[in-house]
Amino acid sequence: MHPPPGRDLLLRPDRVWDAVADTPVDGLSVLVRDGRVAAVGHHLTAAPEADVMEMPGCTLLPGFIDCHVHLLDEGAETKAAAYQTLTAVPVLRALLHGGFTTVRDLGSAHLPLNVSLRAAVEDGLVEGPRILAAPNILSPRGGHGDKEPALAQRYGHQVGTLAEGVEELRRAVREQSRAGADWIKFAGGGGFSSPVDSPSSTAYSRAETDTIVATADDLGLPCATHALTDRAVSRAVAAGVRSVEHGCFATDATYRAMEEAGVFLVPTHYAQVYFLDRLDDDDFWDESTAVVRRNYREHAQVLREGLLRPARTNVKTAFGTDAGMFPHADNWREFPTLLAHGYTPLRALRAATCVAADLLRRPDLGTVTPGATADLVALEGDPFEDIHATSRARHVFKGGRPVVAERAAVPVSAYRERPYPSPTKTTKETRMTPEQLIEAMKPDVERFVSDNQVVELARAGRIEPDHFKRILLAEYQCQEAELSTYALLVARHRHEVPATLFAHIQHTIATVRRQLREAAPSVGIPDRDIPPVPVDQGLFRVVRDLTWMGTQAGPAEAALYLHTDLSTWCTLFSRVSSASRGLPDAPTPVITYMESWGEKPPPEVADGTLEVLAYGLGRGEEPDRILHTARQLGELVDPYWTYVAGG
């Protein structure tokens, strides 16, 4: 069904990132021949009959790989199989046109329809990325893949690929292989959308887990496990799975075990924040999703903490999104979400290229090097400077063949009834005003300042000089990072509206640092000996995480984070200082420093924040990302004040 290979194609972007180097290289060209990369270099020439494509303003890099998607509409699970299969056609086109040239579909509950989709794409009947398929998700009865337990109980009709016990599981894995599996997927534990079990449950015993993985290995098939809990992840790693999907509640020790075993993590972070950020939006949820909302609310704090953990490890991270839980065309949002959780642009981009190819055992994919399959995407801009460039695919090539660059619109299925809310319900969020964004953060600020242990110590008269010493050190060391961050923001956002606000904050920080130096002797530190780098690991992470905004955040995103930061610290400083005045041994210069910030952000900051929010919204910044970034402050509040309290 495919046309014969075309002529040589010479691509001339502004820069090329081959996924091997740490940064893109300017001025390189790429020669494509017979579906593969023939050459990469400066001053390449092509034969007279070759096609030449100029790509001004673009970065050329390997086609993206999403290692965790669900192409079929699960809301249509009980509808006709033909209809459910057809729901994937616009999804496939949207993913390919977004620059995703390979996907791993990790199965639906009941029928192995993705295997037919794989064949349809390979035969040219349907336009889409190449597909590696796990036909279904194996699950115990009552587990994450048991989608209609009520039907099973009442009518004896189960919806899901359900099996437990050693012999039944061996048979189920072999049935998946017979259906045409590239991968075996099993539910190692519960999920947020499970009708029966919970995110904290573990599904299969050690013997059952070992049986799944060993049987798959006998058939030459790798295993991926849906696992959230530390127990489920550890059990799967010990059994020899190739990838852990989600792993949200895994501990540092378990990540170390994954590193040692060479097991890949597919974190799917955007799918989690997609729901976490909408917990208070009543219009987003309905009766059919009440269980999902309750599960996310119950585990929200632990989940937010868990999402920050993998970036601090060396576990092999492969890009995967769980697209289908949210609109597929938004799967690029995993990139900025990974950065918000501590990943570098290099690690996030490699996760979607060379590391993903490694996970899938496809060494021909994931790089722009001679001999590699010419799966390529040209992004408008440079994703190393602006990660949102990953949403701007201007040219896509699959196997060396150009894909039309028009982005497909993905309709919302009429049958998206359960278990996921319809994405159309979030449209009101895009109309938020600057005032509404600030108002939306007030409950978060109150949460950040509530039950602060240092405030309670001050109110009880038990605050000691060492607490003030640690406040001084924490402020000085955090401000070291903030000075660089706001300088970068001024340099990146040169319009007078954002530049004025960020420059004002930079000047304010530089000024108050002099107060800190003057206050240092009052807590026993000569001002010349204030260490700029913290030795406490918790505070070190705070300082490290403060720096990402300077290189990645949009102006509105940074402004709301700044306003939330000041609102939190002004409140806490005011409470600590007012409770400490008059206490014996309380160093007056440090208290004076805290009082100098006031009880809330000063008018010039409050007004400036509104102006920058309006500026950013007017230039396309998205309210959900702006709010998400501001809410990440909570991950810095706890380690900062834990350090101050001496914990």
C-alpha positions as CSV (number, residue, x, y, z in Angstrom):
1,M,0.0,0.0,0.0
2,H,3.0,2.3,0.4
3,P,4.3,4.3,-2.5
4,P,7.9,3.4,-3.6
5,P,10.7,5.3,-1.8
6,G,11.2,8.8,-3.0
7,R,14.2,10.8,-3.9
8,D,16.9,11.9,-1.5
9,L,15.8,14.6,0.9
10,L,18.1,17.3,2.3
11,L,16.8,19.0,5.4
12,R,18.2,22.4,6.4
13,P,16.9,23.5,9.9
14,D,18.6,26.2,12.0
15,R,19.9,23.5,14.4
16,V,19.9,19.7,14.9
17,W,19.8,17.7,18.1
18,D,20.8,14.1,17.4
19,A,19.9,12.8,21.0
20,V,23.6,11.9,21.5
21,A,25.0,15.4,22.1
22,D,24.0,17.3,25.2
23,T,22.8,20.3,23.1
24,P,21.7,21.1,19.6
25,V,24.3,22.1,17.0
26,D,23.7,25.1,14.8
27,G,24.1,24.9,11.0
28,L,23.8,21.1,10.5
29,S,21.9,19.6,7.6
30,V,20.5,16.0,7.4
31,L,20.4,13.9,4.3
32,V,17.6,11.3,4.1
33,R,17.8,8.4,1.7
34,D,15.6,5.3,1.4
35,G,13.9,6.0,4.7
36,R,17.1,6.3,6.7
37,V,19.4,9.1,7.8
38,A,22.3,9.0,5.3
39,A,24.4,11.8,6.6
40,V,24.5,14.6,9.2
41,G,26.9,17.5,8.8
42,H,27.8,21.0,7.9
43,H,27.7,22.1,4.2
44,L,26.1,18.9,3.0
45,T,25.2,18.9,-0.7
46,A,22.5,16.9,-2.5
47,A,22.3,15.4,-5.9
48,P,20.5,17.6,-8.5
49,E,17.4,15.4,-8.4
50,A,17.1,15.6,-4.6
51,D,14.5,17.5,-2.7
52,V,15.7,20.3,-0.4
53,M,13.6,21.5,2.5
54,E,14.5,24.7,4.3
55,M,13.4,24.9,7.9
56,P,14.1,28.4,9.2
57,G,13.6,28.9,12.9
58,C,13.4,25.1,13.6
59,T,15.2,22.5,15.6
60,L,15.3,19.1,14.0
61,L,15.4,16.1,16.4
62,P,14.4,12.5,16.5
63,G,10.7,11.8,16.2
64,F,9.1,11.5,19.7
65,I,8.2,8.2,21.2
66,D,5.3,7.9,23.7
67,C,5.8,4.7,25.6
68,H,2.4,4.7,27.3
69,V,-0.8,5.5,25.4
70,H,-4.3,4.1,25.2
71,L,-5.4,4.7,21.6
72,L,-8.9,3.3,22.0
73,D,-11.7,5.2,23.8
74,E,-12.3,3.2,26.9
75,G,-15.7,4.9,27.3
76,A,-16.8,2.9,24.3
77,E,-15.6,-0.4,25.8
78,T,-19.1,-1.9,25.9
79,K,-20.0,-0.5,22.4
80,A,-19.5,-2.3,19.1
81,A,-15.8,-3.3,18.6
82,A,-15.9,-1.7,15.1
83,Y,-16.9,1.6,16.6
84,Q,-14.4,1.5,19.4
85,T,-11.6,0.8,16.8
86,L,-12.7,3.8,14.7
87,T,-12.4,6.1,17.7
88,A,-8.6,5.6,17.4
89,V,-8.3,6.9,13.8
90,P,-8.3,10.7,14.6
91,V,-6.2,10.0,17.6
92,L,-3.5,8.3,15.6
93,R,-3.4,11.2,13.1
94,A,-3.2,13.8,15.9
95,L,-0.3,12.0,17.6
96,L,1.7,11.7,14.4
97,H,1.1,15.3,13.4
98,G,2.3,16.3,16.8
99,G,5.7,14.8,16.2
100,F,5.1,11.4,17.9
101,T,6.3,8.8,15.3
102,T,6.2,5.8,17.6
103,V,3.8,4.8,20.4
104,R,3.5,1.9,22.7
105,D,-0.2,1.2,23.3
106,L,-0.5,-0.5,26.7
107,G,-3.9,-2.1,26.0
108,S,-7.5,-1.8,26.7
109,A,-9.6,-3.9,29.0
110,H,-11.3,-6.4,26.8
111,L,-10.4,-7.0,23.1
112,P,-7.0,-6.9,21.4
113,L,-8.1,-4.1,19.0
114,N,-4.8,-2.3,19.1
115,V,-3.2,-5.2,17.2
116,S,-5.5,-4.5,14.3
117,L,-4.6,-0.8,14.5
118,R,-1.0,-1.7,14.3
119,A,-1.5,-3.7,11.2
120,A,-3.7,-1.0,9.6
121,V,-0.9,1.6,10.2
122,E,1.8,-0.8,8.8
123,D,-0.3,-1.4,5.7
124,G,-1.0,2.2,5.1
125,L,-4.7,2.0,5.6
126,V,-4.6,4.5,8.5
127,E,-2.3,7.4,9.1
128,G,-0.5,7.2,12.4
129,P,2.7,6.5,14.3
130,R,4.1,3.0,14.3
131,I,2.6,1.0,17.2
132,L,4.0,-1.5,19.6
133,A,1.0,-3.2,21.3
134,A,0.2,-4.9,24.6
135,P,-3.2,-6.2,23.5
136,N,-4.8,-6.0,27.0
137,I,-4.0,-5.3,30.6
138,L,-4.0,-8.5,32.7
139,S,-5.7,-8.0,36.0
140,P,-7.1,-10.1,38.8
141,R,-10.9,-9.9,39.4
142,G,-11.6,-6.8,41.4
143,G,-8.3,-5.3,40.2
144,H,-7.5,-2.3,38.1
145,G,-8.5,-4.0,34.8
146,D,-11.8,-5.3,36.0
147,K,-13.9,-2.6,34.3
148,E,-17.5,-3.6,34.9
149,P,-17.7,-5.6,38.2
150,A,-21.4,-4.9,38.5
151,L,-22.1,-6.6,35.1
152,A,-20.0,-9.6,36.2
153,Q,-21.9,-9.9,39.5
154,R,-25.3,-9.5,38.1
155,Y,-25.1,-11.1,34.7
156,G,-21.9,-13.1,34.8
157,H,-20.4,-11.0,32.0
158,Q,-16.9,-9.7,32.8
159,V,-15.3,-6.8,30.9
160,G,-11.5,-7.1,31.2
161,T,-8.7,-9.6,30.7
162,L,-9.0,-11.2,34.1
163,A,-6.9,-13.9,35.5
164,E,-5.3,-15.0,38.8
165,G,-3.5,-18.1,40.0
166,V,-0.4,-19.6,38.4
167,E,-2.1,-21.8,35.7
168,E,-4.7,-19.2,34.7
169,L,-2.0,-16.5,34.3
170,R,0.2,-18.7,32.2
171,R,-2.8,-19.3,29.9
172,A,-3.6,-15.6,29.8
173,V,-0.1,-14.6,28.9
174,R,0.0,-17.2,26.1
175,E,-3.4,-15.9,24.8
176,Q,-1.9,-12.4,24.6
177,S,1.0,-13.8,22.6
178,R,-1.4,-15.6,20.3
179,A,-3.3,-12.3,19.8
180,G,-0.1,-10.7,18.5
181,A,1.4,-9.0,21.5
182,D,4.7,-7.0,21.3
183,W,4.5,-6.5,25.1
184,I,2.7,-8.0,28.1
185,K,1.0,-5.5,30.4
186,F,-0.3,-6.4,33.8
187,A,-1.8,-4.6,36.7
188,G,0.6,-5.0,39.6
189,G,-1.7,-2.9,41.8
190,G,-4.7,-0.7,42.0
191,G,-5.4,2.7,40.3
192,F,-7.1,6.0,40.8
193,S,-9.9,5.0,38.4
194,S,-10.4,1.4,39.5
195,P,-14.0,0.6,40.2
196,V,-13.1,-1.8,43.1
197,D,-9.5,-1.6,44.3
198,S,-7.6,1.5,45.4
199,P,-4.3,3.2,44.5
200,S,-2.7,1.8,47.7
201,S,-3.5,-1.8,46.9
202,T,-1.2,-4.5,45.5
203,A,-2.8,-6.9,43.0
204,Y,-0.7,-10.1,42.4
205,S,1.3,-12.2,44.8
206,R,5.0,-12.8,44.3
207,A,4.3,-16.2,42.8
208,E,1.7,-14.8,40.4
209,T,4.0,-11.9,39.4
210,D,6.9,-14.2,38.8
211,T,4.7,-16.4,36.7
212,I,3.6,-13.6,34.4
213,V,7.1,-12.3,33.8
214,A,8.6,-15.8,33.4
215,T,6.0,-16.9,31.0
216,A,6.3,-13.8,28.9
217,D,10.1,-14.2,28.9
218,D,9.7,-17.8,27.6
219,L,7.8,-16.3,24.7
220,G,10.3,-13.6,24.1
221,L,8.0,-10.8,25.3
222,P,9.0,-8.0,27.7
223,C,6.6,-7.0,30.5
224,A,5.3,-3.6,31.6
225,T,3.5,-3.3,34.9
226,H,0.9,-0.8,36.1
227,A,2.2,-0.2,39.7
228,L,1.8,2.7,42.1
229,T,2.7,1.3,45.5
230,D,6.2,0.6,46.7
231,R,5.3,-3.0,47.3
232,A,3.9,-3.5,43.8
233,V,6.9,-1.8,42.2
234,S,9.4,-3.8,44.2
235,R,7.6,-7.1,43.5
236,A,7.6,-6.4,39.8
237,V,11.3,-5.4,39.7
238,A,12.3,-8.5,41.6
239,A,10.3,-10.6,39.0
240,G,12.2,-9.0,36.1
241,V,9.8,-6.6,34.4
242,R,11.3,-4.3,31.8
243,S,9.3,-1.2,32.7
244,V,7.3,0.2,35.6
245,E,4.4,2.4,34.6
246,H,3.6,5.3,37.0
247,G,5.5,4.2,40.2
248,C,4.1,7.3,41.9
249,F,4.5,6.0,45.5
250,A,7.9,4.2,45.1
251,T,10.6,5.1,47.6
252,D,14.2,6.1,47.0
253,A,15.3,2.6,48.0
254,T,13.0,1.0,45.4
255,Y,14.3,3.5,42.7
256,R,17.8,2.4,43.6
257,A,16.7,-1.2,43.1
258,M,15.3,-0.3,39.7
259,E,18.6,1.4,38.8
260,E,20.6,-1.7,39.8
261,A,18.3,-4.0,37.8
262,G,18.2,-1.7,34.8
263,V,14.4,-1.4,34.9
264,F,12.9,1.6,33.1
265,L,10.4,4.0,34.7
266,V,7.6,5.5,32.6
267,P,6.3,8.2,35.0
268,T,3.2,9.6,33.2
269,H,3.3,12.7,35.4
270,Y,1.0,14.9,33.3
271,A,-1.8,12.4,33.7
272,Q,-1.6,12.8,37.5
273,V,-1.4,16.6,37.6
274,Y,-4.3,16.8,35.0
275,F,-6.6,15.5,37.8
276,L,-4.8,17.0,40.8
277,D,-5.1,20.5,39.4
278,R,-8.8,20.1,38.9
279,L,-9.8,18.7,42.2
280,D,-11.6,21.8,43.2
281,D,-13.4,22.3,39.9
282,D,-16.9,20.9,40.5
283,D,-17.8,21.4,36.8
284,F,-15.1,19.0,35.8
285,W,-16.4,16.0,37.8
286,D,-19.7,14.2,37.8
287,E,-21.3,11.2,39.5
288,S,-19.5,8.7,37.3
289,T,-16.1,10.1,38.4
290,A,-16.7,10.5,42.1
291,V,-14.5,7.5,42.9
292,V,-11.6,9.0,40.9
293,R,-12.0,12.4,42.6
294,R,-12.1,10.8,46.0
295,N,-9.0,8.7,45.3
296,Y,-7.0,11.7,44.1
297,R,-8.1,13.8,47.1
298,E,-7.1,11.1,49.6
299,H,-3.7,10.6,48.1
300,A,-3.0,14.2,46.8
301,Q,-0.2,15.1,49.2
302,V,1.7,11.9,49.0
303,L,1.2,11.9,45.2
304,R,2.6,15.4,44.8
305,E,5.6,14.4,46.9
306,G,6.1,11.2,45.0
307,L,6.1,13.1,41.6
308,L,9.2,15.0,42.7
309,R,11.2,11.9,43.7
310,P,12.3,10.2,40.4
311,A,14.1,13.3,39.1
312,R,16.5,13.0,42.0
313,T,17.4,9.5,41.0
314,N,19.4,8.0,38.1
315,V,16.6,5.6,37.2
316,K,16.2,5.2,33.4
317,T,13.2,7.4,32.6
318,A,11.3,6.7,29.3
319,F,8.7,9.2,28.1
320,G,5.1,8.0,28.5
321,T,1.9,10.0,29.1
322,D,-1.1,7.7,29.6
323,A,-2.8,9.7,26.8
324,G,-6.4,8.7,26.7
325,M,-6.7,9.6,30.4
326,F,-6.7,13.1,28.9
327,P,-6.9,14.4,25.3
328,H,-4.3,12.7,23.2
329,A,-3.2,15.9,21.4
330,D,-2.1,17.2,24.8
331,N,0.5,14.4,25.4
332,W,3.3,16.9,24.7
333,R,2.5,18.5,28.1
334,E,4.4,15.6,29.8
335,F,7.6,17.5,28.8
336,P,7.0,20.7,30.8
337,T,5.5,18.6,33.6
338,L,8.7,16.6,33.9
339,L,10.7,19.9,34.1
340,A,8.3,21.2,36.8
341,H,9.2,18.1,38.7
342,G,12.9,18.5,38.5
343,Y,13.9,16.9,35.2
344,T,16.3,18.8,33.0
345,P,15.3,19.5,29.4
346,L,18.1,17.1,28.2
347,R,16.8,14.2,30.3
348,A,13.2,14.8,29.4
349,L,14.0,15.0,25.7
350,R,16.2,11.9,25.8
351,A,13.4,10.2,27.6
352,A,11.2,10.6,24.5
353,T,13.9,9.7,22.0
354,C,17.0,7.5,22.7
355,V,16.0,6.2,26.1
356,A,12.5,5.3,24.9
357,A,14.0,3.5,21.9
358,D,16.2,1.6,24.3
359,L,13.2,0.6,26.4
360,L,11.4,-0.6,23.2
361,R,14.6,-2.4,22.0
362,R,14.5,-0.4,18.8
363,P,18.1,0.8,18.3
364,D,17.2,2.1,14.8
365,L,14.9,4.7,16.4
366,G,15.5,7.7,18.8
367,T,18.6,9.3,17.2
368,V,19.5,11.4,14.2
369,T,22.6,9.5,13.2
370,P,23.7,7.8,10.0
371,G,21.8,4.6,9.5
372,A,19.0,5.4,11.9
373,T,15.4,5.3,10.7
374,A,14.4,8.7,9.5
375,D,11.7,9.4,12.0
376,L,12.2,13.1,12.6
377,V,10.4,16.2,13.9
378,A,11.2,19.8,13.3
379,L,10.0,22.0,16.1
380,E,9.5,25.8,15.8
381,G,12.1,27.1,18.3
382,D,14.6,25.4,20.5
383,P,13.1,23.0,23.2
384,F,16.3,23.3,25.3
385,E,15.5,27.0,25.7
386,D,11.7,26.8,25.6
387,I,10.2,23.3,26.4
388,H,6.9,24.5,25.0
389,A,8.5,24.2,21.6
390,T,7.6,20.5,21.9
391,S,4.0,21.6,21.1
392,R,5.0,23.3,17.8
393,A,5.8,20.5,15.4
394,R,6.2,22.2,12.0
395,H,7.5,19.2,10.0
396,V,7.2,15.5,10.8
397,F,8.9,12.6,8.9
398,K,8.1,8.9,9.5
399,G,10.5,6.6,7.8
400,G,11.8,9.4,5.7
401,R,8.4,10.3,4.3
402,P,7.0,13.8,5.0
403,V,3.8,14.0,7.0
404,V,1.4,16.9,6.3
405,A,2.0,19.4,9.1
406,E,-1.6,20.4,9.6
407,R,-2.6,19.5,13.2
408,A,-5.6,17.3,13.5
409,A,-8.5,18.1,15.7
410,V,-9.5,15.2,18.0
411,P,-13.3,15.1,18.7
412,V,-14.4,14.0,22.1
413,S,-16.1,10.7,21.9
414,A,-19.8,10.6,22.6
415,Y,-19.2,7.6,24.8
416,R,-16.6,9.1,27.1
417,E,-18.9,8.3,30.1
418,R,-16.6,6.6,32.5
419,P,-14.1,6.5,34.1
420,Y,-12.6,9.8,33.0
421,P,-14.2,13.3,32.9
422,S,-14.8,14.9,29.5
423,P,-12.0,17.4,28.7
424,T,-14.5,19.8,27.3
425,K,-15.5,20.7,30.9
426,T,-12.3,22.6,31.4
427,T,-13.0,25.4,28.9
428,K,-14.0,27.9,31.6
429,E,-10.4,27.7,33.0
430,T,-9.0,29.2,29.8
431,R,-11.0,32.3,30.4
432,M,-9.6,33.0,33.9
433,T,-8.6,36.6,34.6
434,P,-5.5,37.7,36.5
435,E,-7.6,38.4,39.6
436,Q,-9.1,34.9,39.4
437,L,-5.7,33.3,39.2
438,I,-4.6,35.1,42.4
439,E,-7.8,34.3,44.1
440,A,-7.5,30.6,43.1
441,M,-4.1,30.5,44.9
442,K,-5.4,31.8,48.3
443,P,-6.5,28.4,49.6
444,D,-3.0,27.0,48.7
445,V,-1.3,29.9,50.5
446,E,-3.4,29.1,53.6
447,R,-2.5,25.5,53.3
448,F,1.2,26.4,53.0
449,V,1.2,28.5,56.2
450,S,-1.1,26.3,58.3
451,D,0.3,24.4,61.2
452,N,3.8,25.7,60.7
453,Q,6.0,24.2,63.4
454,V,8.3,27.3,63.7
455,V,5.3,29.6,64.3
456,E,4.0,27.2,66.9
457,L,7.4,27.1,68.6
458,A,7.4,30.9,68.7
459,R,3.9,31.1,70.1
460,A,4.8,28.6,72.8
461,G,7.9,30.6,73.7
462,R,10.2,27.7,72.7
463,I,11.9,29.3,69.7
464,E,15.6,29.4,70.2
465,P,18.6,31.3,68.7
466,D,19.5,28.4,66.5
467,H,16.1,28.7,64.8
468,F,16.8,32.3,63.9
469,K,20.3,31.3,62.7
470,R,18.8,28.7,60.4
471,I,16.3,31.3,59.1
472,L,19.1,33.6,58.3
473,L,21.1,30.9,56.5
474,A,18.0,29.6,54.6
475,E,17.2,33.1,53.4
476,Y,20.7,33.9,52.3
477,Q,21.2,30.6,50.5
478,C,17.8,30.7,48.7
479,Q,18.4,34.3,47.7
480,E,21.6,33.2,46.1
481,A,19.6,31.1,43.6
482,E,16.8,33.7,43.3
483,L,19.1,36.5,42.2
484,S,20.2,34.3,39.3
485,T,16.6,33.2,38.5
486,Y,15.2,36.7,38.3
487,A,18.2,38.0,36.3
488,L,17.4,35.2,33.8
489,L,13.8,36.1,33.7
490,V,14.6,39.7,33.0
491,A,16.9,38.6,30.2
492,R,14.4,36.2,28.7
493,H,11.3,38.4,29.0
494,R,12.5,41.8,27.8
495,H,9.1,43.5,27.4
496,E,8.8,46.3,30.0
497,V,5.9,44.7,31.8
498,P,7.5,41.5,33.0
499,A,11.0,43.0,33.0
500,T,9.9,45.7,35.4
501,L,8.5,43.3,38.0
502,F,11.3,40.8,37.8
503,A,14.0,43.5,38.0
504,H,12.2,45.1,41.0
505,I,12.3,41.7,42.8
506,Q,15.9,41.2,41.9
507,H,16.8,44.7,43.3
508,T,14.7,44.0,46.5
509,I,16.6,40.7,47.1
510,A,19.9,42.4,46.6
511,T,19.0,45.1,49.1
512,V,17.7,42.7,51.8
513,R,20.8,40.6,51.6
514,R,22.7,43.5,53.1
515,Q,20.3,43.3,56.0
516,L,21.0,39.6,56.4
517,R,24.8,40.3,56.4
518,E,24.3,43.0,59.1
519,A,22.1,40.6,61.1
520,A,24.5,37.6,60.9
521,P,26.7,38.5,63.9
522,S,23.5,38.5,66.1
523,V,23.2,34.7,65.5
524,G,27.0,34.1,65.9
525,I,28.0,34.2,62.2
526,P,30.6,36.7,60.9
527,D,29.0,38.3,57.8
528,R,32.0,37.3,55.7
529,D,31.5,33.6,56.7
530,I,27.9,33.1,55.6
531,P,28.0,30.0,53.4
532,P,26.3,30.5,50.0
533,V,25.6,26.8,49.5
534,P,23.5,24.8,52.0
535,V,24.8,21.7,53.6
536,D,21.4,20.4,54.5
537,Q,20.1,18.2,51.8
538,G,16.5,19.3,52.1
539,L,17.4,22.9,51.8
540,F,19.8,22.1,49.0
541,R,16.9,20.7,47.0
542,V,14.9,23.8,47.7
543,V,17.8,26.0,46.3
544,R,18.2,23.7,43.3
545,D,14.5,23.7,42.5
546,L,14.3,27.5,42.6
547,T,16.6,27.8,39.6
548,W,14.6,26.0,37.0
549,M,12.1,28.9,36.6
550,G,14.8,31.3,35.3
551,T,15.3,29.1,32.2
552,Q,11.8,27.6,31.7
553,A,9.0,29.6,33.1
554,G,6.8,32.0,31.1
555,P,6.3,35.5,32.5
556,A,2.8,34.9,33.9
557,E,3.9,31.5,35.3
558,A,6.8,33.1,37.1
559,A,4.7,36.1,38.3
560,L,2.0,34.0,40.0
561,Y,4.7,31.8,41.6
562,L,6.4,34.9,42.9
563,H,3.2,36.3,44.3
564,T,2.4,33.0,46.0
565,D,5.9,32.8,47.4
566,L,5.8,36.3,48.8
567,S,2.3,35.8,50.2
568,T,3.4,32.7,52.0
569,W,6.7,34.0,53.4
570,C,5.3,37.4,54.4
571,T,2.5,35.7,56.4
572,L,4.9,33.2,58.1
573,F,7.6,35.9,58.8
574,S,4.9,38.1,60.3
575,R,3.6,35.4,62.6
576,V,7.1,34.3,63.7
577,S,8.3,37.8,64.4
578,S,5.2,39.0,66.2
579,A,5.3,35.9,68.4
580,S,9.0,36.3,69.1
581,R,9.2,40.0,70.0
582,G,10.1,40.2,73.7
583,L,11.3,36.7,74.0
584,P,14.7,36.3,75.7
585,D,17.6,35.6,73.4
586,A,15.5,36.5,70.3
587,P,18.0,38.4,67.9
588,T,16.4,41.7,67.1
589,P,18.2,42.2,63.8
590,V,16.7,38.9,62.4
591,I,13.3,39.8,63.6
592,T,13.6,43.3,62.0
593,Y,14.6,41.6,58.8
594,M,11.4,39.4,58.8
595,E,9.2,42.4,59.7
596,S,10.7,44.4,56.8
597,W,8.8,42.1,54.3
598,G,5.4,43.2,55.7
599,E,2.4,41.1,56.2
600,K,1.6,40.7,52.5
601,P,3.2,41.5,49.2
602,P,3.7,45.3,48.7
603,P,1.4,47.1,46.3
604,E,4.1,47.4,43.6
605,V,4.4,43.6,43.6
606,A,0.7,43.0,43.7
607,D,-0.1,45.4,40.9
608,G,2.9,44.2,38.9
609,T,1.8,40.6,39.2
610,L,-1.6,41.5,37.8
611,E,0.0,43.3,34.9
612,V,2.3,40.4,34.1
613,L,-0.5,37.9,34.4
614,A,-2.5,39.9,31.9
615,Y,0.5,40.2,29.7
616,G,1.2,36.4,29.7
617,L,-2.4,35.4,29.3
618,G,-2.7,37.7,26.3
619,R,0.2,35.9,24.7
620,G,-1.2,32.4,25.1
621,E,0.1,31.2,28.5
622,E,-2.3,28.6,29.9
623,P,-4.0,29.1,33.2
624,D,-3.7,25.4,34.1
625,R,0.1,25.5,33.7
626,I,0.3,28.9,35.6
627,L,-1.6,27.5,38.5
628,H,0.2,24.2,38.5
629,T,3.6,25.9,38.7
630,A,2.4,28.2,41.6
631,R,1.2,25.1,43.5
632,Q,4.7,23.6,43.2
633,L,5.7,26.1,45.9
634,G,4.3,23.6,48.4
635,E,7.1,21.2,47.7
636,L,9.6,23.9,48.8
637,V,7.8,25.1,51.9
638,D,8.0,21.9,53.8
639,P,11.8,21.2,53.5
640,Y,12.6,24.9,54.1
641,W,10.7,25.1,57.3
642,T,11.7,21.6,58.4
643,Y,15.3,22.8,58.1
644,V,14.6,25.9,60.1
645,A,12.8,23.9,62.8
646,G,15.9,21.7,63.0
647,G,14.2,18.5,61.7
